Each structure stands twice: as C-alpha cells, then as structure tokens.
Amino acid sequence: MKAIIMYIRRHKVGTAITLLVLTIVTFAVVRVLPSSTEEMKQSAAIVETRTCWEISVGGKGALWFAAADSDSTLLSPSATRREAERVTLSGGCWMNRWPAIPSCRGRLITVLPQPSATDIVSTGWKSATVRKLMEKARRDIGDSLKLALSEDSELQYYLRVHGVQDEGYQQIAAAATMAKAKIKKLEATAATIDRLLDSTTLPLTLRRRITHTIHYRNADGKDTTAACRLVAKDTPRRLSLLQTLDATTPSCVTAQYLLPWNSVNRRLVAVGFSGLGIAELAIPNATPALIEGHRKGKRHDFPRVLAADGCPLFTPRRLFAGIVEGPTVDGRSHVARLMMKGGWR
C-alpha cells in the first residue's frame, strides 16, 4: 500500500492528467449512448411556419396577402395578418452543436417547405405597381362582397320564414353566422384598400413576413411553444437550422448528439407525427410515435402521412441517423455541415 501511495506522490501530475482524461472519455461515452424510447420522442418537435406578404405605408403594415398568382392578382388579401398567412407544419429534432458536449442552445434541425411559384413576389415592385395590384384586388373584393351579400340575404329570408323547430334550421343559422363574419372581413379589407388608395402622399412598400414556432411537449405532456429564428440553410436542400429567440433549450426536451460518421443501417426508426405529412390532417399538437421503416441508398419507405419532412431518424440501436426530407434521408454529414453554420457557442 505504501508503494502505491509513494508512486502516486511521485507521479501526481501524470496521475491527475490520466484521471482527467478518463473522466472526459467516460463523460463523452455516456453522452453518445443510445437514446431511450422516451428520449427519442422528447427530441422530436413540430415546426409551424407562417408566411405572407405585407404592404406597408410609412413603415407600418397595413394590408397582407398570402401570395400573388401569375397575372399578379393578390391571393387572400386581408386587413388582418393572421388571416392572410399560409401555415405549414413539419417535423424537427433538437440537436447539440458539438459531439458529446451539451451544446444545443435552442438549436433545432428541420426541413422547411419549398416556396411555390405564387410565393415568389418581387420585392422590387414600385409603389405604383403595388397600387395597381390593390386596385385589382379591390374590384375582386367588390365582386366577392356582392355574392356574399346575396347569399346572406337568402339565408336571412329562410330564417325569417322558418322556425327553430323546422328540420335543418340550426345548420342554416350556423351558415348565416359564417356568412355575416365573411361579409365583415371583406368589408374591413375593402375599407383598408380604399384608405391606402386614397392616401397618395406616402409610398407603399412590400416585404416578406415569415415566422417559425416550435411545438413540443412539456413535463406534463402538454403542447408548449417557443418562437424561433432561421439561422442557416443547407442549399440546395431544404434542410434548415432554427434556434429559439433566447438561445435556450427547454428543460423537458432531449437534444441529440451527432456521431462523426454516416449511418449505413438499412433498417431505421422514425419519430413521426400522425397526419403531419398531409396538410388537411396535420395539427401542431400531434403526439410523437415511433415508426419502423427501411432505407435503400438515399431513399426511405416511410409513409408521408406518418414521417413527414423534418422528422428525425434513428438506427435500430436508437442512435441519431438523420432527417427525413421528402422521399430521401439527409444523413449525419448533412446535419453536421449545417450545424457548423450555427455559430461556435
């Protein structure tokens, strides 16, 4: 025993360094151990993306529209931004910046939607061009308003000559309420356009509005949200890196670690959300579930309705393997390259 103590004393610097290295190695190994089923689910999230175009006067937003079609007709113009926004949902995965070191800081990998032709509007449009767009939109709204008023008149007549006891009365009453709300929205939008067209002293400007919100489960299993910003994209892919606005990771989620090599497993497990890949079925508070599938080359066979864009993939040993992008797999190398664009901290 004395010999051991004397040896440690003579080699205390080397012993301390050895213990430090062993501690670091042990810590790193523990960090890259396979995830449990619950940890896999906790690393997945749903990303809600809202997009629209904003017409501003004097630097203040006044009118919003979803897109413009090929003949420059405004689609879904509205006096309220929320009503003009297009909403898309995709999967996402909380990710650490460095292997084996807790370094997420609110970072999440996702796959953002591809802009369609109607989403591409020239921000270089002059004020005169924007006014022409609004003039056409005003005429279109006028036609829609006439039709809505006619429908409302028919519904109101039915309600006057029928009673609550008549079959179908409640459905007609509900339709009449919706018709009134539609008329109110059209009138508000028409009034806004008229006000903008009447004001000729201030120029009108156009800008794109995009917001991203992360939906995840808190410790009680309830849907919770966090606003985030786009940090980087892996062009020409749609693979994207988001980060929470305060650069913090929720305590109830699990951030995955990247291994420095690509997975070659043919069998994969996806953390998906039922209905997420179909716009009509997608909801932001869907419950994550594990789905088994296969990969052949860069392609996978996961059904889109269960494993949509951005859903994380794992090996059968529950190690992070990549991200779903359409019918293909974005492997660890793609994710690692994108994470390198996300800052050093």
N, C-alpha and C positions, 0 to 999 in steps of 0.2 A: 504493500500500500504506500509505504514511504517512497519507494522508487517511482511510483506513478505520480505522486504529488511533486516530487523533485523534477520529474520530466516535464510536467505541466508548467512549473515555475520557470524552468529553463527555456521552454518554448511557448511562453504565454501569448506572444504576438501571433505566432503561427496557429496556435490552438484557437485563438479568438477569431482569426480570419476563417479557419475551417468551419467553426460553428456558425459563423455568419453566412458563409456560402451554403451550408447545409440548410439553414433556416430559410434562406431565399429560395433555394431549389424546392424545398418541401412546400413552401407557400405557393410557388408557381405551379407545382404539380397539382395541388389541391384545387387551385383556381381553374384548371382546364379539365377537371374530372367531368364525366358525363353529367348532363342535367337530369334531374328527376322529371317525372311527368308534369308535376305542378310547376316546376321551374320553366319547362318548355312553354307552358301556357302563359306563364307570367311574363315571358319575354316577348310575346306577340301583342300587337295592338292594331287598332283600326285608325286609318288616317282619313279625315274628312277634308276635302279640298273644295273651296268655293271660289268661283271665278265669275267676273263680269267686267263690263266696260263702264267707265264713269265719264260723264260730260260735266265739266266744271266751269263755273263762271266766277271770276275773281279769285281763283284758287280754292273755291268751295264746291263740293259735289252737289249737283242739283238734279241730275237725271241719270238713270242707269239702264243698261240693256245687256242682254246675255251675249249676243253676237250680231254679226251682220252677214246676210247672205250674198250671193254672187252679184246681185244688182244693187247692192248697198242699201238694202232695206233693214232697218233695225228690228231685231228679234227680241220679243218680250220687253219692250221699254216699260219703265216703271218709275214712279216718283219715290219709291222705296227700294233701297239697295237690296234688301233681303229677298224681295220678290223677283228681282232680275237675275239673281245668282244661279249659276249652274252648279249642282252638287255632285261630286263623285266620291266614292269610297274605295279604299284599297287597304291591303294589309301592311304591316310594318313589324320591325324587330328592333328592340333596344340593343345597342351594341357598344362594347367597350372600344376605346381608341387603340389601346395597346394590349398585346397578349399578356395574360397572367397578372396584369395590373389593373385595379379598379379605375377606370378612366372613361366612363360613359358621359358624364356631364350633360345628361339630357339628350344624347345623340340617338337617332333612330334611322334605320335604313328602310326605305320604301320604294315603290315603283309608281311614279306619278302618271296620270293619264296623258295620252298623246293628243295635242291640240288638233281639232278638226279644221277643215277649210273655213268654216264660218267663224271660228275663234280668232282667225288671223285678220286683224283690222290694222290699217296703217295709222300709227300714232303721229304720223306726219301730216295728217289731214289738217287743212287750214280751217279757220273759224267759219269761212263762207261755206265750205264743204259740210261741216257739221250742221250748219243751219239748214242746208238743203235736205240733209238726212232727217232732221227734225220736222221739216215741212211735210215730207212724205209720210213720216210716222204719224203726224197729226191727222192727215187725211185718212190713214188706215184706222186710227183710233176712232175717228168720227164714224166711219162705216161700222166698226165693231160696236160702238155705242148705240147706234140706231137699231142694230139687230138685237142687242141686249135689252133695250127699252121695249121693243116689240115683244120679245119673249116674256119679259116681266109683266107686260100688260095682259097677256094671255093667262099667265099664272094667277095674277090678281083677280081676273074675271072668274076663273074657276073657284077660287077661294070665297068669292062673294056669293056665288050661286049654289055652293055645296056646303054641307055641314061636317063637323068633326066625325059624326057617326058614319059618313059615307066611306066606302072602301077606297083606299088609296089617298085619302085626304092628307095624312101625315107625310107621305112621300112628296106630294105636291107642295106642301107647306115648307118642307126642307129645301126643295128645289127653288122655291120662291125666295127663301132666305139667302141661298147661294147666289141667285140672280141679282139681288139687291147689293150684295157685297161686291160682285163683279162690276156692277154699274158704278159703285162708289170708287173703286180702284181706277176704272177707266176715266172717270171724271177728274180724279186727282191728277192722273198722268197728263190728261189733256190740258188742265189748268197750268201745270208746271211748264209744259211745252209752250203754251201761249205766252206765259210770263217771260220765258227765255227768248222767244222770238221778238217780243215787244221791246226787250232791252237790247239796244244796239251800241251802247257805249262801251261795254266790257267784252273782250274777246272770249270765245268759247274754246276750251281745250279738252283733249281726250287722253285718258290714261287707263291702263290695265289695273284691275284690282284682283289680287289673289290672296286668300288666307288659308292656312293649314291648321287643323285642330287634331290632336291625338286623343283618341278614346281608349281608356284602359280600365281595368278592374282595380278598385281599392281593396284594402284589407278586409272589408266587409262584403266584397264581391259585387259592389255597386259600380255602375258606369261613372267614370270620372274623366274630366277633360283637361287638356293643357294646350295653350296656344304655342305655336312654334314657327320657326322661320326656315326658309330654304338656305342651306349652307353651300351645297355643291351638287353637281350632276355629273354622271358618267356618260358623256356624249360619245357615240350616238345612241346609247341605251337610254332607257327611261329610269334606270336605277338612280335614286336620289338620296341625299343625306339631309335630314332635318335635325333641328336642335330646339329644345324648349327655350322660350324667351329669356328665362332667368338662368339658363345653363345648369339646371339641377335635374337629377333623376329622381322620380318618385320612389319613396322607400319601399313601396309594395310591389315593385316590378323587379324582374331579373334581367340584367344585361348580359348578353352572350360574349364569349371570348373567341377570337379568331386563331385557328391553328395556321402555321406558316406554309401549308401545302393544301392543294385541292383534294377534295374527297373524290374517290373513284367508285364508291358504292353504287351498285345498280338499284338496290332497294333503298328507299328513302321514306321518311315520315314528315308530313307537313302539319304545321299548326294552322288550321284553316278556320273559317267562319261561315256557317251555313248561309247560303244565298248571296254572299258578298260579291261574287263574280257576275251576278245578274242585277242590273240597275233596278228593276222593278221589285226585286226581292231583298235587296241589301238594306240593312239597318245598322246604325253606328254602334249600337249596344249589344251586338250579337255575342254569343258565348263561344270562346275558343274551343276547338276539339281537335284531336289527333286523327290524321288520315294517312293510311299507308298507300304507297304507290311505287312506281319504278322509273328509272331513268335509262335512256339509251342514247349515248353520246351527250349532246346538249339538250335533248328534248325529254319531257316527262309525260306521264299519262294521268296526272291528277285531274279530276273533273273541275272545270272552271267554276261551277256553282259552289264548290267547297273550298278549293285552294285558288284564290284569286291573286292578281298582281300584288306583290309585296309580302306574301305570306312566307314565313321562314321555313327552311327545310333542315332536317336533321338526319344523321346516319342511324342505322339500327342500334348503335351504341349510345345514341342520344347526344352526339356531338354536332355542333352547328355545321351545316354543309353548304348553305347558300340561300338564295331568294328566288321565288317564282316570278318570272316576267313573261307573261303570255304563255305560250307552249314550251318555253325554254327555261333553263336553270342558269341563273347568274351565280357562279361559284365563289369560293372564298377569295380567289385572286381579284375578282371584280370588286367585291366588297372591300377588300384591303386597299385597293387602289383608290377607291372613293373615300375611305376613311382618312387616307393621307392628305386629302384636301380639306379636312375638317379642323385644321389648326393643331398646334402641338399640345395644348393643355387638355 
